[in-house]
Amino acid sequence: MTEQTTVLQRLKTDHDRQRDLLDQIAATSGDTERRRELFKELNKELKSHAAAEEQAVYSEMLADPEVSDETRHSVAEHHEIDEMLNDLAATDMSSPAWLQKFKQLDDRYRHHITEEEKDHFPDFAEQIDDAMDKEMTQTFDERKEAEKEAAELTPEKMEDAKE
């Protein structure tokens, strides 16, 4: 399938939403209710998206030698981003360290999704046929909903927050 698939379109839509959340958080300051709510929403969004993407798309792409290296790379980045989210959750939102860590997360995540969209998705699209796309889209939608309900802020202990 050479055109953009439904599941890849769904992932891109999520990425656009996540970029918007990152922008909104960047416009906040201090330990405010708005920042806390936006960060909680971002956390749920990123964790549920990554888990559903891995279950629906990456599980299939790992089995394909044409794209398995790209897939493993993205999975590794998901784990790195998850650790960054957890560390950020353990950091005092009113501290300069929080903003510095948030900017690092923002940069890292934007790099990740740009790389997926520009490099990986075109390669994945060549491997996904209509039947696979339909199944992946259904799995993604179901898993994202379930994962979003289960996603929690899981901060490191405050004393374990990275400097």
Beta strands, then each sheet from edge to edge (+ up, - down):
end
